[in-house]
Amino acid sequence: MPKLIVYNIRRLYGINDSGIKKGHNLNSIDYIDDAYIICEDDKIIEIGSGDIYKKYSNENVTFLDAENKIVVPGFIDGHTHLIHAGSREHEFIDKIKGVPYLDILKNGGGILSTVKKTREASFEELYNIGYENLNEMLLNGVTTVEAKSGYGLDLENELKQLRVAKKLNEDHPVDIISTYLAAHATPLEYTDRKDEYIDDCIKWLKLIKDNDLAIFCDIFCEEGVFDVNQARKLFSEALKLGLKLKIHADEIYDIGASRLCEEFKLTTVDHLLATSKESIKAIAKMNTIANLLPFTSFSLSKPYARAYKMIDENVAIEISSDFNPGSAPNNNFELVMQLGAIGLKLTPVEILNAVTINASYGVDKNKEIGTIEKGKKADFLILNCDNLEYFFYRMGKNHIKHVIKDSIIVYDKQKGFGK
């Protein structure tokens, strides 16, 4: 028996998963006009076109009239630093004056400032902050989010962050994919002992894996943070335990971090503001996804990643928020997508694919989410738009009419949050 039927859809986008969309294929998408979606349990059991209402009008089914608006897959935010305490507005003036981020970090600000506040916060405090942030993400259309640790920088607090994420994943409608990022910065107690800290990050890996606290392992590989050899050492051990790999790469300098995708078959390489032609070509050889973070460029007044150079070289592109308290203090994923259009010069279809189907591969959940088709989870959005272009043209406005998660209407713009 169907549980939910959504009908009167002007256009239903993203109905086929034909694999990662690389290069110029990013600008292609399949759709159905005058569409409907039938959901049972937490899955989609049928999509099609035409009048479905009469067929089930006498059944005990929840009907949802899309009112001739468009429907898209739920947005996937594939790079966030969700679990943290505190804020960093005291760095705002330095940022707009152009003080380099690495200088702020050296002076005890940046990541280390948030580490102090996150260590001091209780599990309950972090949980409550995280829950509220997830609510904000949900009302902007995010139904799945990747969440990194990396503000603990010791075993106790890295575990605390990851356990908070695991509990939130159980309690909140938004699904959370956890990433272990202890190698985010060198904590003060390891000053001038980076190699020793990496060794300890490796020691903690087995405990993370044994307690099912993370799917991915990540490292901030950048000049002044961790180098390529340290990343190589961490990744080698993470792979042995079955963790998949992501990397913060080429954000400020290209030191060869993104080229590790050839050696380790990384799932994503993230940031890429300073990526060279040689590194772009290396990424293109693999199925590694280039995860671009346009809000970070906007926030830091930095050049945007060269998305079209990557597309021309047949790279697969994903777009994420980089939500964090320093360089991207923003939960409005619609704005992130709109900045992808303005800053990265991508089309609406390219951006939609980047935050749905490609992002589903970026979190290794492509068999469950990322498109609207039979057998996948019923995770999709009704946008208060007559066409996709309007979503990007009308910036700063919340276009989310309904969020459907696992066949449940979890957000209704008129009624607020559901179950």
Secondary structure, 3 states (H helix, E strand, C coil): CCCEEEEEEEEEECCCCCCCCEHHHHHCCCEEEEEEEEEECCEEEEEEECCCHHHHCCCCCEEEECCCCEEEECEEECCECCCCCCCCHHHHHHHHCCCCHHHHHHCCCCHHHHHHHHHHCCHHHHHHHHHHHHHHHHHCCEEEEEEECCCCCCHHHHHHHHHHHHHHHHHCCCEEEEEEEEECCCCHHHCCCHHHHHHHHHHHHHHHHHCCCCCEEEEEECCCCECHHHHHHHHHHHHHCCCEEEEEECCCCCCCCCCHHHHHCCCEEEECCCCCHHHHHHHHHCCCEEEECHHHHHHHCCCCCCHHHHHHCCCEEEECCCECCCCCCCCCHHHHHHHHHHHHCCCHHHHHHHHCHHHHHHCCCCCCCCCCCCCCECCEEEECCCCHHHHHHCCCCCCEEEEEECCEEEEECCCEECC
